Amino acid sequence: MRRAALVALALLALTGTPAVATPVHHVTEIVGHAPSLHPEGVTWDPTRGAFLVGSARHGTVSVVRPDGSTRVLVDDPGVISSYGVHVDPVRGRVLVAYADLGVSTRSTPESTYKVGGLGVFDLATGRRLFLVDLTRLEPTRTAFAVNDLTIGPDGTAYVADVFGSAVYRVTPRGEASVFVRDPRLTDGKGTGINGIAYHPGGYLLGVNTGDGRLIRISLRTKEISAVELPHPLVGGDGLAVHPDGTVVAVTNSLGSPQGTDAVRVLASRDGWRSAREQWTAPAWPVRGPSTVTVTPRGDYVLSGRLEVLFGPDHNTTDDFVLHRAPEETR
């Protein structure tokens, strides 16, 4: 309970509003259930003491109850599929990376691979604050797959697109720009950054799902470099940063046949010029992990049954899994 209390105190100091005194989850596995939800993104909401998940199928953001049932928080017609989801408790917002990869109930031939942006919603009510269309920043591109985002301490969002060679920047007021555009962000075959995370050392870390590079982008100079790794993170998807600066990386075979279902913790002693594996679970117990969220009681890895939804027949199922990583990851 000490960590939960610290979270509440931090929120009180930052916002002047007490956190909701809801007990955090402390179970090894939560089996979620909701009709064809297929979440790809998950975040921890300290104001509720609960997980929030997106939906590749419905474009919603839902609160996950301790028994695995869900309650829709955000249901906006402008969001076709919701992928990366992050809470900004300081400003009372939830941010959503949205796209259309052709698997949503809202997909149309005209919108598939043509839609991509950032949705910003009120954390308490789910009400839309604004949507930012990121496709307008690159009008000559023919396909988009906005997938993940991260938030800096000033509320600025940095958004990654798997099909692109850019990282976008969106201010707290919704002003959008290209933060960096560089072919080195891609694998040379059209695959770009998937997961992205803000590191308090003053840079962004992004993983290229195609070739498995972990890419470091300086927030001050915009310098781009590849982190020297013992093994590439092929199939790299979600990233999360611990308070001590170590990084949790999730890989799978959803976007890269050479990828494996694995979770690793990486540590660096040279400002992420290089990194070593501090802990690894190369055989993750649940198929198709996509991302991870850090909570006061451990790291929880999401498996949203995306292998079913993105399979050749685009089938659906009604379950998803949040599995806690072993204590060694902390």
C-alpha positions as CSV (number, residue, x, y, z in Angstrom):
1,M,0.0,0.0,0.0
2,R,3.0,2.3,0.4
3,R,3.5,2.7,-3.3
4,A,-0.2,3.3,-3.9
5,A,-0.1,6.0,-1.3
6,L,2.9,7.6,-3.0
7,V,1.0,7.7,-6.2
8,A,-1.9,9.5,-4.5
9,L,0.4,12.0,-2.9
10,A,2.1,12.7,-6.2
11,L,-1.2,13.3,-7.9
12,L,-2.3,15.6,-5.1
13,A,0.9,17.6,-5.4
14,L,0.6,17.9,-9.2
15,T,-3.1,18.6,-9.5
16,G,-4.4,19.6,-6.2
17,T,-7.0,16.8,-6.5
18,P,-6.9,13.7,-4.4
19,A,-6.6,10.4,-6.3
20,V,-9.6,8.1,-6.1
21,A,-8.9,5.6,-3.3
22,T,-9.5,2.5,-5.3
23,P,-7.3,-0.6,-4.5
24,V,-4.9,-1.5,-7.2
25,H,-4.9,-4.9,-8.9
26,H,-2.5,-7.4,-7.3
27,V,-3.3,-10.5,-9.3
28,T,-1.1,-12.5,-11.7
29,E,-3.6,-12.4,-14.5
30,I,-6.8,-10.6,-15.4
31,V,-8.9,-12.2,-18.2
32,G,-10.9,-9.4,-19.7
33,H,-14.1,-9.9,-21.5
34,A,-16.1,-7.6,-23.8
35,P,-17.7,-8.3,-27.2
36,S,-14.9,-8.3,-29.9
37,L,-12.9,-5.6,-28.1
38,H,-9.4,-6.6,-29.3
39,P,-7.3,-4.0,-27.4
40,E,-3.9,-3.2,-28.6
41,G,-3.0,-0.5,-26.1
42,V,-3.2,-0.4,-22.3
43,T,-2.4,2.2,-19.7
44,W,-2.7,2.5,-15.9
45,D,-5.0,5.2,-14.6
46,P,-3.9,6.2,-11.2
47,T,-7.0,8.3,-10.6
48,R,-9.2,5.2,-10.8
49,G,-6.7,2.6,-9.7
50,A,-7.6,0.7,-12.9
51,F,-6.5,-0.2,-16.4
52,L,-7.7,1.5,-19.5
53,V,-7.6,-0.4,-22.8
54,G,-8.2,0.6,-26.4
55,S,-10.0,-1.3,-29.1
56,A,-8.8,-2.1,-32.6
57,R,-12.3,-3.3,-33.4
58,H,-14.5,-0.6,-32.0
59,G,-12.2,2.5,-31.5
60,T,-13.2,2.8,-27.9
61,V,-11.4,3.3,-24.6
62,S,-12.7,1.1,-21.8
63,V,-12.1,0.9,-18.0
64,V,-11.2,-2.7,-16.9
65,R,-12.9,-3.7,-13.7
66,P,-11.1,-6.1,-11.3
67,D,-13.3,-9.0,-12.5
68,G,-12.3,-8.5,-16.1
69,S,-15.5,-6.8,-17.2
70,T,-15.3,-3.5,-19.0
71,R,-17.0,-0.1,-19.1
72,V,-16.7,2.2,-22.1
73,L,-15.2,5.5,-21.2
74,V,-14.5,7.0,-24.7
75,D,-16.7,6.3,-27.7
76,D,-16.0,8.9,-30.4
77,P,-17.0,8.4,-34.0
78,G,-13.8,10.1,-35.2
79,V,-11.7,7.3,-33.7
80,I,-12.0,4.3,-36.0
81,S,-9.5,2.0,-34.2
82,S,-7.8,3.0,-31.0
83,Y,-4.2,1.8,-30.5
84,G,-1.8,3.4,-28.1
85,V,-3.5,4.8,-25.0
86,H,-1.9,6.9,-22.3
87,V,-3.2,8.8,-19.3
88,D,-2.0,12.3,-18.5
89,P,-3.3,12.6,-14.9
90,V,-1.7,16.0,-14.3
91,R,-4.0,17.5,-16.9
92,G,-6.9,15.1,-16.4
93,R,-6.7,13.7,-20.0
94,V,-6.5,10.4,-21.8
95,L,-4.6,10.4,-25.1
96,V,-5.3,7.9,-27.9
97,A,-3.4,7.1,-31.1
98,Y,-5.9,6.3,-33.7
99,A,-5.8,4.8,-37.2
100,D,-7.8,2.6,-39.6
101,L,-6.1,-0.7,-40.6
102,G,-9.3,-2.1,-42.1
103,V,-10.4,-4.3,-39.1
104,S,-12.8,-1.9,-37.3
105,T,-16.6,-1.9,-37.4
106,R,-16.1,1.7,-38.5
107,S,-13.7,1.0,-41.3
108,T,-14.6,1.9,-44.9
109,P,-12.7,1.5,-48.2
110,E,-12.3,5.2,-48.2
111,S,-10.8,5.5,-44.7
112,T,-8.6,2.3,-44.6
113,Y,-5.0,3.3,-44.2
114,K,-6.0,7.0,-44.9
115,V,-6.8,8.0,-41.3
116,G,-4.4,8.6,-38.5
117,G,-4.1,11.0,-35.6
118,L,-4.3,11.7,-31.9
119,G,-7.4,12.0,-29.8
120,V,-7.4,13.8,-26.5
121,F,-10.3,13.2,-24.1
122,D,-11.3,14.2,-20.6
123,L,-10.1,11.5,-18.2
124,A,-13.1,11.7,-15.9
125,T,-15.9,11.8,-18.5
126,G,-14.4,10.6,-21.8
127,R,-15.7,13.7,-23.5
128,R,-13.7,14.8,-26.6
129,L,-11.4,17.7,-26.1
130,F,-10.0,17.6,-29.6
131,L,-8.8,15.3,-32.4
132,V,-5.6,16.0,-34.3
133,D,-5.4,14.8,-37.9
134,L,-1.8,13.9,-38.4
135,T,-2.2,12.8,-42.0
136,R,-2.3,16.5,-43.1
137,L,1.3,16.9,-42.0
138,E,2.4,14.6,-44.9
139,P,-0.1,15.1,-47.7
140,T,1.9,13.1,-50.3
141,R,1.9,9.9,-48.3
142,T,-0.6,7.2,-49.4
143,A,-0.8,5.0,-46.3
144,F,-0.8,5.6,-42.5
145,A,-0.7,3.4,-39.5
146,V,-0.5,5.7,-36.4
147,N,0.2,3.2,-33.6
148,D,1.6,4.6,-30.4
149,L,2.4,7.7,-28.4
150,T,4.2,8.9,-25.3
151,I,3.9,12.0,-23.2
152,G,6.6,14.4,-22.0
153,P,6.5,16.0,-18.5
154,D,5.1,19.3,-20.1
155,G,2.2,17.4,-21.6
156,T,3.6,17.3,-25.2
157,A,2.7,14.1,-27.0
158,Y,5.1,12.3,-29.4
159,V,3.3,10.0,-31.9
160,A,4.8,7.2,-34.0
161,D,3.5,5.7,-37.3
162,V,4.5,2.2,-38.2
163,F,4.3,3.0,-41.9
164,G,6.2,6.3,-41.7
165,S,9.7,7.7,-41.3
166,A,8.6,10.5,-38.9
167,V,7.7,11.1,-35.3
168,Y,5.0,13.8,-34.7
169,R,4.8,16.3,-31.9
170,V,1.5,17.6,-30.5
171,T,1.4,20.3,-27.9
172,P,-1.1,20.2,-25.0
173,R,-3.2,22.7,-27.0
174,G,-3.3,20.4,-30.0
175,E,-0.7,22.1,-32.3
176,A,0.8,19.4,-34.4
177,S,4.2,19.3,-36.3
178,V,6.7,16.8,-37.5
179,F,9.3,16.5,-34.7
180,V,11.7,14.4,-36.8
181,R,11.6,12.9,-40.2
182,D,14.5,10.6,-41.2
183,P,14.8,7.4,-43.3
184,R,16.9,6.0,-40.5
185,L,13.7,5.5,-38.5
186,T,12.6,2.8,-41.0
187,D,14.0,-0.6,-41.8
188,G,14.4,0.2,-45.5
189,K,11.3,-1.8,-46.4
190,G,8.7,0.6,-45.3
191,T,8.4,-0.3,-41.6
192,G,9.0,2.4,-39.1
193,I,8.7,2.9,-35.4
194,N,6.0,1.0,-33.5
195,G,6.3,1.5,-29.8
196,I,7.6,4.8,-28.4
197,A,8.5,6.0,-24.9
198,Y,9.7,9.2,-23.2
199,H,12.8,8.7,-21.1
200,P,13.6,11.2,-18.3
201,G,17.2,11.3,-19.5
202,G,15.9,13.7,-22.2
203,Y,15.2,11.5,-25.2
204,L,12.6,9.3,-26.9
205,L,13.1,5.6,-27.4
206,G,11.4,3.9,-30.3
207,V,11.5,0.3,-31.5
208,N,11.4,-0.6,-35.2
209,T,9.3,-3.8,-35.4
210,G,10.9,-4.8,-38.7
211,D,14.6,-4.9,-37.9
212,G,14.4,-4.8,-34.1
213,R,16.5,-1.6,-33.6
214,L,15.9,0.4,-30.5
215,I,16.2,4.0,-31.7
216,R,17.2,7.0,-29.4
217,I,16.1,10.5,-30.4
218,S,17.4,13.4,-28.4
219,L,14.6,15.8,-27.4
220,R,17.1,18.7,-27.3
221,T,19.1,18.2,-30.5
222,K,16.9,15.7,-32.4
223,E,20.0,13.5,-32.9
224,I,19.0,10.0,-34.0
225,S,21.1,6.9,-33.1
226,A,20.6,3.2,-32.8
227,V,21.1,1.8,-29.3
228,E,23.6,-1.0,-29.3
229,L,21.8,-4.2,-28.1
230,P,22.9,-7.7,-27.4
231,H,20.0,-9.0,-29.5
232,P,17.7,-7.0,-31.9
233,L,14.0,-6.6,-30.7
234,V,12.6,-8.1,-33.9
235,G,8.8,-7.8,-33.7
236,G,9.2,-5.0,-31.2
237,D,5.9,-3.5,-30.2
238,G,5.2,-1.8,-26.8
239,L,7.8,0.0,-24.6
240,A,7.5,1.3,-21.1
241,V,10.0,3.1,-18.7
242,H,10.4,2.2,-15.1
243,P,11.0,5.0,-12.5
244,D,14.6,3.8,-12.3
245,G,15.1,4.4,-16.0
246,T,15.1,0.8,-17.1
247,V,12.9,-0.1,-20.1
248,V,10.4,-2.9,-20.6
249,A,10.2,-4.1,-24.2
250,V,7.5,-6.3,-25.7
251,T,8.0,-8.3,-28.9
252,N,5.7,-10.6,-30.9
253,S,5.2,-12.0,-34.4
254,L,2.1,-10.0,-35.3
255,G,3.9,-7.6,-37.6
256,S,7.1,-9.5,-38.2
257,P,7.2,-13.3,-38.9
258,Q,10.7,-13.4,-37.3
259,G,9.4,-11.9,-34.1
260,T,8.8,-13.9,-30.9
261,D,6.3,-13.5,-28.0
262,A,8.7,-12.1,-25.4
263,V,9.2,-9.5,-22.7
264,R,12.6,-8.0,-21.8
265,V,13.9,-5.5,-19.4
266,L,16.8,-3.4,-20.7
267,A,19.2,-1.3,-18.7
268,S,21.9,1.2,-19.8
269,R,24.9,2.8,-18.2
270,D,25.8,5.2,-20.9
271,G,22.7,7.2,-21.6
272,W,21.2,4.6,-23.9
273,R,24.0,4.6,-26.4
274,S,24.0,0.9,-25.5
275,A,21.9,-1.4,-23.4
276,R,22.0,-4.8,-21.8
277,E,19.3,-7.3,-21.0
278,Q,18.6,-7.1,-17.3
279,W,15.8,-9.7,-17.4
280,T,14.1,-11.7,-20.2
281,A,11.1,-14.0,-20.6
282,P,11.6,-15.3,-24.2
283,A,8.6,-17.6,-24.0
284,W,5.8,-15.4,-22.8
285,P,2.9,-17.5,-21.4
286,V,0.1,-15.7,-23.3
287,R,0.1,-15.5,-27.1
288,G,0.4,-12.2,-28.9
289,P,1.6,-9.7,-26.3
290,S,1.4,-6.2,-27.7
291,T,2.4,-3.7,-25.0
292,V,3.0,-3.2,-21.3
293,T,2.0,-0.7,-18.6
294,V,3.8,0.1,-15.4
295,T,1.6,0.1,-12.2
296,P,2.3,0.5,-8.5
297,R,2.0,-3.3,-8.2
298,G,4.0,-4.5,-11.2
299,D,4.2,-4.5,-15.0
300,Y,1.1,-5.8,-16.8
301,V,1.4,-7.1,-20.4
302,L,-1.6,-7.0,-22.7
303,S,-2.5,-9.7,-25.1
304,G,-5.6,-8.6,-27.0
305,R,-6.0,-11.6,-29.3
306,L,-4.9,-9.5,-32.3
307,E,-3.7,-12.6,-34.1
308,V,-7.4,-13.5,-34.4
309,L,-8.5,-10.1,-35.6
310,F,-5.6,-9.5,-38.0
311,G,-5.7,-13.1,-39.3
312,P,-6.7,-14.0,-42.8
313,D,-10.4,-14.2,-42.0
314,H,-10.5,-11.2,-39.6
315,N,-12.4,-13.3,-37.0
316,T,-13.2,-11.9,-33.5
317,T,-13.2,-13.2,-30.0
318,D,-14.5,-11.7,-26.7
319,D,-11.5,-12.2,-24.4
320,F,-8.2,-10.5,-23.7
321,V,-5.5,-11.0,-21.1
322,L,-3.5,-8.7,-18.8
323,H,-0.6,-10.8,-17.4
324,R,1.7,-9.5,-14.7
325,A,5.4,-9.8,-15.3
326,P,7.5,-11.5,-12.6
327,E,8.9,-9.3,-9.8
328,E,12.3,-9.6,-11.4
329,T,11.3,-7.1,-14.0
330,R,11.0,-4.3,-11.4
